[in-house]
Amino acid sequence: MTHYSAFRLFIEGLRDQTGWTRAWRDPPPKPAYDVVIIGGGGHGLASAYYLAKEHGIANVAVLERGQIGLGNVGRNTTIVRSNYLFPENNLFYEKSLQLWEGLEQDLNFNVMMSQRGVINLYHSDSQRDVYARRGNSMRLGGIDAELIDREQVRAMAPILDFDNARFPIQGGLLQRRGGTARHDAVAWGFARGADRHGVDVIQNCEVTAIRREAGRVVGVETTRGYIAAPKVGIAVAGHTSHVAAMAGIRLPVESHVLQAFVSEAIKPVIDCVVTFGAGHFYISQSDKGGLVFGGGLDGYNSYAQRGTLPEAEHVLKEGVALIPILSRLRVLRQWAGVMDMTFDGTPLICKTPVPGLYLNGGWCYGGFKAIPGSGWCFAHTIAKDAPHALNAAMTIERFRDGGTIDEKGAGPFPWLH
Ligand SMILES: Cc1cc2nc3c(=O)[nH]c(=O)nc-3n(C[C@H](O)[C@H](O)[C@H](O)COP(=O)(O)OP(=O)(O)OC[C@H]3O[C@@H](n4cnc5c(N)ncnc54)[C@H](O)[C@@H]3O)c2cc1C
């Protein structure tokens, strides 16, 4: 496989780009594997990569019903950060952020990691106290966090409305190491990396049933035939509850629609990520110049990757309240993805009641930033048949046992819908 480097670019330029090889193979499914991962999104591909790289388990297939990169991994707004309140989450997301920081060298692939800083704005004294608490919790875990005042926010993001805002900005919680990465490059980078270690990335192969014998998983039925495997990992994001049901498991997960928007390209106006504290709105600027922004869930359960106009209107209203110049811009593109929401806003990376079946899901709004850390922990859980300390609390049983990790209730808010 071609090693990507500046020297290689130079050589290929001289010989008319004829020496590049495929980034990953397109193998037919084998009858049996040591591990099958269902879902070729960011989490499935990263899990396969770390299974091979960290645990030497390379007889692995990633089964993707469509093409890799077309699910949520290619539909999100690309924000990476580790600014969570509870140690069960912030230490996990910090591991992920640290993996992001070395990912390009590790994968030999440009994922366009840009640590441009993430600011969560606060608009009242009580909100400042909440963010101070969150920042303190992060710092106790060794994670960078700074509480900044209004003038410091103005210096970093002058296009926000500081003069006549409906919800005046008082300051923000800043994580300088947070930022963005290129979404589909992450899928391609992990696919290429996994393939390099011998993993089969199999596209157009939908899992239609999970076969069990004497209660144990023995393989999966697919649209390309039966594939045997003593260990099967589910990493299908918005379809988590649907696929888990194939093994008779009912999960505390709802699927909801989340939209994203990109404006026409303009000169650089904002070089950090900003989240609105008085509504659900966040924004950054892409390398092409488009303003990339999003907001809350659509508010009803669906598997349609479209989104509705009332929520689009709501997001744009919140955006204009924070950044009035947005009202002069045209929205070029809008799309949606299907989110697998747990009720406490914390994911699931765990064993299941079915021996040999492992679960990775419940990513809510935030699974992009989690991709390297989640893959790393899920690979550990599958390889050792036991969780790593970083994902030990992310079980299904926490809902039964009252051990929920209520990350400011970032779940689906079922009472609102
Ligand atoms: C609009 C939007 C904005 C977002 N913004 C952010 C953000 O800024 N930061 C952040 O951290 N997170 C963000 N997220 C969340 C993040 O994108 C997701 O949590 C994460 O990508 C989900 O994991 P994945 O990449 O593995 O999912 P996916 O890419 O959806 O992968 C799952 C795959 O499983 C496949 N699949 C499903 N069923 C089957 C089957 N039966 N057989 C075989 N394959 C199957 C699907 O085709 C899909 O490709 C956002 C999401 C959306 C929609």
The ligand as an SDF file (V2000), in Angstrom:
LIG
                    3D

 53 58  0  0  0  0  0  0  0  0999 V2000
  -25.9540   16.7980   11.9830 C   0  0  0  0  0  0  0  0  0  0  0  0
  -25.0230   16.1160   12.9400 C   0  0  0  0  0  0  0  0  0  0  0  0
  -24.0330   16.8510   13.5880 C   0  0  0  0  0  0  0  0  0  0  0  0
  -23.1660   16.2250   14.4820 C   0  0  0  0  0  0  0  0  0  0  0  0
  -22.1530   16.9380   15.0240 N   0  0  0  0  0  0  0  0  0  0  0  0
  -21.2300   16.3390   15.8250 C   0  0  0  0  0  0  0  0  0  0  0  0
  -20.1030   17.0610   16.2830 C   0  0  0  0  0  0  0  0  0  0  0  0
  -19.9080   18.2300   15.9510 O   0  0  0  0  0  0  0  0  0  0  0  0
  -19.2340   16.4350   17.1220 N   0  0  0  0  0  0  0  0  0  0  0  0
  -19.4190   15.1490   17.5120 C   0  0  0  0  0  0  0  0  0  0  0  0
  -18.6220   14.6490   18.2900 O   0  0  0  0  0  0  0  0  0  0  0  0
  -20.4570   14.4110   17.0280 N   0  0  0  0  0  0  0  0  0  0  0  0
  -21.3560   14.9750   16.1920 C   0  0  0  0  0  0  0  0  0  0  0  0
  -22.4120   14.2460   15.6750 N   0  0  0  0  0  0  0  0  0  0  0  0
  -22.5770   12.8470   16.1000 C   0  0  0  0  0  0  0  0  0  0  0  0
  -21.6930   11.8530   15.3190 C   0  0  0  0  0  0  0  0  0  0  0  0
  -21.7130   12.1410   13.9550 O   0  0  0  0  0  0  0  0  0  0  0  0
  -22.2110   10.4410   15.5590 C   0  0  0  0  0  0  0  0  0  0  0  0
  -22.4280   10.2310   16.9410 O   0  0  0  0  0  0  0  0  0  0  0  0
  -21.2190    9.3680   15.0850 C   0  0  0  0  0  0  0  0  0  0  0  0
  -20.7340    9.6580   13.8010 O   0  0  0  0  0  0  0  0  0  0  0  0
  -21.9300    8.0270   15.1030 C   0  0  0  0  0  0  0  0  0  0  0  0
  -21.0630    6.9510   14.9320 O   0  0  0  0  0  0  0  0  0  0  0  0
  -20.6050    6.3530   13.4960 P   0  0  0  0  0  0  0  0  0  0  0  0
  -19.6420    7.2870   12.8720 O   0  0  0  0  0  0  0  0  0  0  0  0
  -20.0860    4.9950   13.7450 O   0  0  0  0  0  0  0  0  0  0  0  0
  -21.9960    6.3240   12.7390 O   0  0  0  0  0  0  0  0  0  0  0  0
  -22.3570    6.0560   11.2150 P   0  0  0  0  0  0  0  0  0  0  0  0
  -21.4150    6.7330   10.2860 O   0  0  0  0  0  0  0  0  0  0  0  0
  -23.8120    6.3430   11.0670 O   0  0  0  0  0  0  0  0  0  0  0  0
  -22.0770    4.4990   11.0840 O   0  0  0  0  0  0  0  0  0  0  0  0
  -23.0170    3.4760   11.3250 C   0  0  0  0  0  0  0  0  0  0  0  0
  -23.0580    2.6240   10.0820 C   0  0  0  0  0  0  0  0  0  0  0  0
  -23.8000    1.4510   10.3390 O   0  0  0  0  0  0  0  0  0  0  0  0
  -24.3850    1.0520    9.1130 C   0  0  0  0  0  0  0  0  0  0  0  0
  -25.4630    0.1040    9.3860 N   0  0  0  0  0  0  0  0  0  0  0  0
  -26.6520    0.3110    9.9940 C   0  0  0  0  0  0  0  0  0  0  0  0
  -27.3610   -0.8220   10.0440 N   0  0  0  0  0  0  0  0  0  0  0  0
  -26.6000   -1.7790    9.4490 C   0  0  0  0  0  0  0  0  0  0  0  0
  -26.7870   -3.1630    9.1960 C   0  0  0  0  0  0  0  0  0  0  0  0
  -27.9210   -3.8060    9.5550 N   0  0  0  0  0  0  0  0  0  0  0  0
  -25.7940   -3.8460    8.5670 N   0  0  0  0  0  0  0  0  0  0  0  0
  -24.6410   -3.2320    8.1860 C   0  0  0  0  0  0  0  0  0  0  0  0
  -24.4240   -1.9140    8.4010 N   0  0  0  0  0  0  0  0  0  0  0  0
  -25.3890   -1.2030    9.0420 C   0  0  0  0  0  0  0  0  0  0  0  0
  -24.8780    2.3760    8.5240 C   0  0  0  0  0  0  0  0  0  0  0  0
  -25.0740    2.2680    7.1190 O   0  0  0  0  0  0  0  0  0  0  0  0
  -23.7390    3.3220    8.9080 C   0  0  0  0  0  0  0  0  0  0  0  0
  -22.8080    3.5210    7.8490 O   0  0  0  0  0  0  0  0  0  0  0  0
  -23.3010   14.8320   14.7620 C   0  0  0  0  0  0  0  0  0  0  0  0
  -24.2860   14.0970   14.1010 C   0  0  0  0  0  0  0  0  0  0  0  0
  -25.1300   14.7140   13.1840 C   0  0  0  0  0  0  0  0  0  0  0  0
  -26.1570   13.9030   12.4620 C   0  0  0  0  0  0  0  0  0  0  0  0
  1  2  1  0
  2  3  1  0
  2 52  2  0
  3  4  2  0
  4  5  1  0
  4 50  1  0
  5  6  2  0
  6  7  1  0
  6 13  1  0
  7  8  2  0
  7  9  1  0
  9 10  1  0
 10 11  2  0
 10 12  1  0
 12 13  2  0
 13 14  1  0
 14 15  1  0
 14 50  1  0
 15 16  1  0
 16 17  1  0
 16 18  1  0
 18 19  1  0
 18 20  1  0
 20 21  1  0
 20 22  1  0
 22 23  1  0
 23 24  1  0
 24 25  2  0
 24 26  1  0
 24 27  1  0
 27 28  1  0
 28 29  2  0
 28 30  1  0
 28 31  1  0
 31 32  1  0
 32 33  1  0
 33 34  1  0
 33 48  1  0
 34 35  1  0
 35 36  1  0
 35 46  1  0
 36 37  1  0
 36 45  1  0
 37 38  2  0
 38 39  1  0
 39 40  1  0
 39 45  2  0
 40 41  1  0
 40 42  2  0
 42 43  1  0
 43 44  2  0
 44 45  1  0
 46 47  1  0
 46 48  1  0
 48 49  1  0
 50 51  2  0
 51 52  1  0
 52 53  1  0
M  END
$$$$
